[in-house]
Amino acid sequence: MAASSVMRETSAAPAAMPRRSPSRRRVRRPNLLGALGGIVWLAIVIVPVYWAVIASLRPQEGFFTADPLLPPAHPTLANYRLVLDNDFAHYFLNSVIVTGATTLLTLAVSFMAAYAIVRGDRRSLRLTFNLFLLGLAIPLQATIIPVYYLIAKARMYDTLPAIILPSAAFAIPLTVIILVNFLRDIPDELFESMRVDGAGDWRMLWSLALPLARPAIITVAIYDALNVWNGFLFPLILTQSPDKRVLPLALWTFQGQFTVNVPAVLAAVLLSTLPVLALYVVGRRQLIGGLTAGFGK
């Protein structure tokens, strides 16, 4: 009886989980080499920014004799006031107009072209994708003389549209390629279900493709806006009047105007980077989501 009761208790008890041997446990080893490389790269990036910030707060007197890495004993904002008093706000507004108009025009044309390439039935529409690939092979510097000739013949020289139109033309090929690759990942069943319900191409374009492609659109919008904001060649060649200058060209003139006043030049550089920094802070989640959106499909 005692033996049978012991057997019943043994069979009723839950089976003990086998313990994993210590050799099978995954041991996380610190990546010291990677951490050291990250620290070195962080120093390479941070030190110039730190120097530019503290140098812009130094007075012009004694700038070259002071220790470049120590904060100034008497910081001043006179350099920023000097830059703002030299029509910096006007140049900033010109850059905002050029960047905003170029980005909107690029997105509108590129999105409709990408939708036509992906959903179009004609072979000619799909062959145009090769033309956009060809656009990536043409460097901007090689076309500056024909672009200047066309802008002059169109009587748009020394105007803001003279910067907007060529900048959008050179931004469209890469934007179309990115949007085409993203729109191809949208299931065809979604388009067919809307077509059965009587929706046309325009309805599917704005009601289906546009919401699903929002991460990719935000990604290319930020990328194109940064390229146009930092663009220098088109404003230099296609404009001449001081009231048509954008920030990159204005920084070049500041460098000529304040050749000896290095703190003022650095103050102008920092003021021109504030919008870019704000754009990154606002859209960093959308940018990362757009860059990684295709991996989960």
C-alpha positions as CSV (number, residue, x, y, z in Angstrom):
1,M,0.0,0.0,0.0
2,A,2.8,2.4,0.9
3,A,4.6,1.7,-2.4
4,S,1.4,2.2,-4.4
5,S,0.7,5.5,-2.7
6,V,4.2,6.7,-3.4
7,M,3.8,5.8,-7.1
8,R,0.5,7.7,-7.3
9,E,2.1,10.8,-5.7
10,T,5.0,10.6,-8.1
11,S,2.8,10.3,-11.2
12,A,0.6,13.1,-10.0
13,A,3.5,15.5,-9.4
14,P,4.3,17.7,-12.4
15,A,7.4,16.8,-14.4
16,A,10.3,18.9,-13.4
17,M,11.6,21.2,-16.2
18,P,15.0,20.2,-17.4
19,R,17.6,22.8,-16.4
20,R,19.6,24.4,-19.2
21,S,23.2,23.7,-18.8
22,P,25.4,26.8,-18.1
23,S,27.2,26.1,-21.4
24,R,24.0,26.7,-23.4
25,R,23.2,30.0,-21.8
26,R,23.8,32.9,-24.1
27,V,26.5,35.2,-22.6
28,R,26.5,38.8,-23.8
29,R,29.9,40.0,-24.1
30,P,30.5,43.8,-24.3
31,N,31.7,45.1,-27.6
32,L,34.5,47.2,-26.4
33,L,35.9,47.8,-29.9
34,G,32.5,49.0,-31.1
35,A,32.0,51.2,-28.1
36,L,35.5,52.8,-28.5
37,G,34.8,53.4,-32.2
38,G,31.4,55.1,-31.3
39,I,33.1,57.3,-28.7
40,V,35.8,58.4,-31.2
41,W,33.2,59.1,-33.9
42,L,31.0,61.1,-31.4
43,A,34.1,63.2,-30.5
44,I,34.8,63.8,-34.2
45,V,31.3,65.1,-34.7
46,I,30.8,66.9,-31.4
47,V,34.1,68.8,-31.1
48,P,33.7,71.0,-34.2
49,V,30.1,71.8,-33.3
50,Y,31.1,72.7,-29.8
51,W,33.9,74.9,-31.1
52,A,31.6,76.7,-33.5
53,V,29.1,77.4,-30.8
54,I,31.6,78.8,-28.3
55,A,33.5,80.7,-31.0
56,S,30.3,82.4,-32.1
57,L,29.9,83.8,-28.6
58,R,33.4,85.2,-28.4
59,P,34.1,88.9,-29.1
60,Q,36.2,89.7,-32.2
61,E,39.0,91.2,-30.1
62,G,41.4,88.5,-29.0
63,F,39.7,85.7,-30.9
64,F,43.0,84.3,-32.3
65,T,44.8,84.5,-29.0
66,A,42.2,82.7,-26.8
67,D,42.1,79.0,-26.2
68,P,39.8,77.6,-28.9
69,L,38.3,74.9,-26.7
70,L,37.6,76.9,-23.5
71,P,34.3,78.8,-23.1
72,P,34.7,82.5,-23.5
73,A,35.1,84.5,-20.2
74,H,32.7,87.2,-21.4
75,P,30.2,85.6,-23.9
76,T,28.3,88.0,-26.2
77,L,25.5,87.9,-28.7
78,A,26.8,90.8,-30.7
79,N,27.8,88.5,-33.5
80,Y,24.3,87.2,-33.9
81,R,22.9,90.8,-33.8
82,L,25.4,91.7,-36.5
83,V,24.2,88.9,-38.8
84,L,20.6,89.6,-38.2
85,D,21.0,93.3,-39.0
86,N,22.5,92.3,-42.4
87,D,19.2,91.1,-44.0
88,F,19.5,87.6,-42.7
89,A,15.7,87.4,-42.2
90,H,15.2,88.2,-45.9
91,Y,17.6,85.5,-47.0
92,F,15.9,83.0,-44.6
93,L,12.5,83.8,-46.2
94,N,13.9,83.2,-49.7
95,S,15.3,79.8,-48.6
96,V,11.9,78.9,-47.1
97,I,10.1,79.8,-50.3
98,V,12.5,78.0,-52.5
99,T,12.7,74.9,-50.4
100,G,8.9,74.6,-49.8
101,A,7.9,75.2,-53.4
102,T,10.6,72.8,-54.7
103,T,9.6,70.1,-52.3
104,L,5.9,70.4,-53.0
105,L,6.4,70.4,-56.8
106,T,8.8,67.4,-56.6
107,L,6.4,65.3,-54.5
108,A,3.3,66.1,-56.6
109,V,5.0,65.2,-59.9
110,S,6.9,62.2,-58.5
111,F,4.0,60.6,-56.7
112,M,1.7,60.7,-59.7
113,A,4.5,59.5,-62.0
114,A,5.3,56.6,-59.6
115,Y,1.7,55.6,-59.4
116,A,1.4,55.6,-63.2
117,I,4.5,53.5,-63.6
118,V,3.3,50.9,-61.0
119,R,-0.4,50.7,-61.9
120,G,-0.3,51.7,-65.5
121,D,-1.1,49.0,-68.2
122,R,0.8,50.6,-71.0
123,R,4.3,49.5,-71.7
124,S,5.4,53.1,-72.5
125,L,4.6,54.1,-68.9
126,R,6.8,51.4,-67.5
127,L,9.6,52.3,-69.9
128,T,9.7,55.8,-68.5
129,F,11.1,54.3,-65.3
130,N,14.4,53.7,-67.3
131,L,14.4,57.4,-68.1
132,F,14.3,58.3,-64.4
133,L,17.2,55.9,-63.8
134,L,19.1,57.7,-66.5
135,G,18.4,61.0,-64.7
136,L,20.5,59.7,-61.8
137,A,23.5,59.3,-64.1
138,I,23.6,62.9,-65.2
139,P,25.6,65.1,-62.8
140,L,24.2,68.5,-62.0
141,Q,27.5,70.3,-62.8
142,A,27.4,69.0,-66.4
143,T,24.1,70.6,-67.2
144,I,24.6,74.1,-65.6
145,I,25.3,75.8,-69.0
146,P,22.1,74.4,-70.7
147,V,20.1,75.1,-67.6
148,Y,21.4,78.7,-67.6
149,Y,20.6,79.1,-71.3
150,L,17.0,77.8,-70.9
151,I,16.4,80.0,-67.8
152,A,17.7,83.0,-69.7
153,K,15.6,82.3,-72.8
154,A,12.5,81.9,-70.6
155,R,13.2,85.3,-69.0
156,M,13.3,83.8,-65.5
157,Y,16.9,84.7,-64.7
158,D,17.5,86.3,-61.3
159,T,14.1,85.1,-59.9
160,L,13.2,82.5,-57.3
161,P,11.4,80.3,-59.9
162,A,14.8,80.1,-61.7
163,I,16.1,78.1,-58.6
164,I,12.9,76.2,-58.0
165,L,12.3,74.6,-61.4
166,P,15.8,73.1,-62.0
167,S,16.1,72.0,-58.3
168,A,12.8,70.1,-58.7
169,A,13.9,68.6,-62.0
170,F,17.0,67.1,-60.5
171,A,15.2,65.9,-57.4
172,I,12.4,64.1,-59.3
173,P,14.4,61.0,-60.6
174,L,15.5,59.8,-57.2
175,T,12.1,60.6,-55.6
176,V,10.3,58.6,-58.3
177,I,12.5,55.6,-57.8
178,I,12.0,55.5,-54.1
179,L,8.2,55.9,-54.4
180,V,8.0,53.3,-57.2
181,N,9.7,50.7,-55.0
182,F,7.4,51.5,-52.1
183,L,4.2,51.5,-54.2
184,R,5.1,48.1,-55.6
185,D,4.9,46.6,-52.1
186,I,1.2,47.6,-51.7
187,P,-0.9,44.4,-52.4
188,D,-2.9,44.4,-55.6
189,E,-5.9,43.0,-53.8
190,L,-6.5,46.4,-52.2
191,F,-6.6,48.2,-55.6
192,E,-8.8,45.5,-57.1
193,S,-11.3,45.7,-54.2
194,M,-11.6,49.5,-54.7
195,R,-11.9,49.1,-58.5
196,V,-14.8,46.6,-57.9
197,D,-16.5,49.2,-55.8
198,G,-16.3,51.6,-58.7
199,A,-13.3,53.7,-57.7
200,G,-11.2,55.2,-60.5
201,D,-7.5,55.8,-60.6
202,W,-7.7,59.3,-59.0
203,R,-9.8,57.9,-56.2
204,M,-7.3,55.1,-55.6
205,L,-4.4,57.5,-55.9
206,W,-5.6,59.8,-53.1
207,S,-7.6,57.4,-50.9
208,L,-5.4,54.3,-51.0
209,A,-1.9,54.9,-52.4
210,L,-1.3,58.3,-50.6
211,P,-2.1,57.1,-47.1
212,L,-0.2,53.9,-47.4
213,A,2.8,55.6,-48.9
214,R,2.9,58.4,-46.3
215,P,6.2,57.1,-44.6
216,A,8.0,57.1,-47.9
217,I,6.6,60.5,-48.9
218,I,7.8,62.0,-45.6
219,T,11.2,60.4,-46.0
220,V,11.8,61.8,-49.5
221,A,10.3,65.1,-48.5
222,I,12.8,65.6,-45.8
223,Y,15.7,64.4,-48.0
224,D,14.7,66.7,-50.9
225,A,14.1,69.6,-48.5
226,L,17.6,69.3,-47.0
227,N,19.2,69.1,-50.4
228,V,17.5,72.2,-51.7
229,W,18.1,74.1,-48.4
230,N,21.8,73.4,-48.7
231,G,21.9,74.0,-52.5
232,F,24.6,76.5,-53.7
233,L,25.3,76.0,-57.4
234,F,21.9,77.0,-58.8
235,P,21.5,80.1,-56.6
236,L,25.1,81.2,-57.5
237,I,24.6,80.8,-61.3
238,L,20.9,81.7,-61.8
239,T,20.6,84.7,-59.5
240,Q,22.4,88.0,-59.2
241,S,20.5,90.5,-57.1
242,P,21.1,90.6,-53.4
243,D,17.3,90.4,-52.7
244,K,17.2,87.0,-54.4
245,R,19.9,85.4,-52.3
246,V,19.2,82.2,-50.3
247,L,21.0,81.2,-47.1
248,P,23.9,79.2,-48.7
249,L,24.7,82.1,-51.0
250,A,24.3,84.6,-48.2
251,L,26.7,82.6,-46.0
252,W,29.2,82.9,-48.9
253,T,28.7,86.7,-49.0
254,F,29.0,86.8,-45.2
255,Q,32.3,85.1,-45.5
256,G,33.5,87.8,-47.8
257,Q,32.0,90.6,-45.7
258,F,33.3,89.3,-42.4
259,T,36.6,87.8,-43.5
260,V,38.4,88.8,-40.4
261,N,35.3,88.5,-38.1
262,V,35.3,84.7,-37.8
263,P,32.8,84.7,-34.9
264,A,30.2,86.5,-37.0
265,V,30.7,84.0,-39.8
266,L,30.2,81.1,-37.4
267,A,27.1,82.8,-36.0
268,A,25.6,83.0,-39.5
269,V,26.4,79.3,-40.0
270,L,24.7,78.3,-36.8
271,L,21.6,80.4,-37.5
272,S,21.3,78.8,-41.0
273,T,21.4,75.3,-39.4
274,L,18.6,75.9,-36.9
275,P,15.8,75.1,-39.4
276,V,17.5,71.9,-40.4
277,L,17.9,70.9,-36.8
278,A,14.2,71.7,-36.1
279,L,13.1,69.7,-39.1
280,Y,15.1,66.7,-37.8
281,V,13.6,67.0,-34.3
282,V,10.1,67.2,-35.7
283,G,10.3,64.5,-38.3
284,R,12.9,62.1,-37.0
285,R,10.3,59.4,-36.2
286,Q,8.7,59.7,-39.6
287,L,12.1,59.6,-41.2
288,I,13.2,56.5,-39.4
289,G,9.8,54.9,-40.1
290,G,10.1,55.6,-43.8
291,L,13.6,54.3,-44.0
292,T,12.6,51.0,-42.3
293,A,9.1,50.7,-43.7
294,G,10.0,48.2,-46.5
295,F,11.7,45.7,-44.2
296,G,8.5,44.4,-42.6
297,K,6.7,43.8,-45.8
